[in-house]
Amino acid sequence: MEIKVHTTTEEMAKAAATTAAKHLNEAIREKGQAVFIAATGASQFEFLNVLCGIPSINWDKTIMFHLDEYIGLPETHPASFRKYLKERLIDKVHPGRVHLLQGDSQDPKAECARVGNIINQYEVDVAFVGIGENGHLAFNDPPADFDTEDPYLVVNLDDRCRQQQVGEGWFSDLSKVPQKAISMTIHQIMESRNIICTVPTARKAEAVQKCFATGTVSPNAPASILQEHDRVMVFLDKDSAKLLPTNLKSNPQ
């Protein structure tokens, strides 16, 4: 794992998107297609905006999988991750194939199996992820399940995770936030050939410190598992990195 600290969120997003484009283009050259995982949330705003504007990517030759989705929300809900991805990525660049999680399915476990059976047919070339205020990776809240090998599972969302969604403006109050979601598992994320993790703003500084400052890997800090992957790049801005020890920070020239 390598940590890159940039002065501004804009610089962070540009560096992360440039690296993402490199991985996508390399996979297309080598295999004729690139398989990627897309995340959502406020941490991805700038990154996806820059990524969609990079002209060198042949999106027709990409296959997209969805990281997580609330259970019970229709796609029309403002907080729906399907809605988010369509507006901020899919409708802009039109990936060749898109596999979205139907969070309002009548049988969420069957939906996990449906998309899991599809993703099992591929090697994922690059996963785009963020880190939650509670240190979660996807919707794997602490203590996260590091052992399940199924690609997707139904998870319970803890109150800090749900409160983050209110704080970011996706829901008016805590009672409106679903208590369950479909999430890609830690095991499936770690199977990705490359992982790009973008974590901006000061409100993520505590989670960054908890997950990376000591070198300890723990289900109680789910994103700490990224330290065990040798092709992870974590992109921070100066605010999200402010609690990290200096020796862990790599400042681009």
Secondary structure, DSSP 4 states (H G I P E B T S, - for coil): -EEEEESSHHHHHHHHHHHHHHHHHHHHHHHS-EEEEE--SGGGHHHHHHHHT-TT--GGGEEEEE-EEESS--TTSTT-HHHHHIIIIIHHH--SEEE---TT-S-HHHHHHHHHHHHTTS---EEEE---TT--BTTBPSSP-SS--SSEEEEEPPHHHHHHHHHTTSSSSGGGS-SEEEEE-HHHHHTSSEEEEEE-SGGGHHHHHHHHSS---BTTBGGGGGGG-TTEEEEEETTTTTTS-GGG-B---
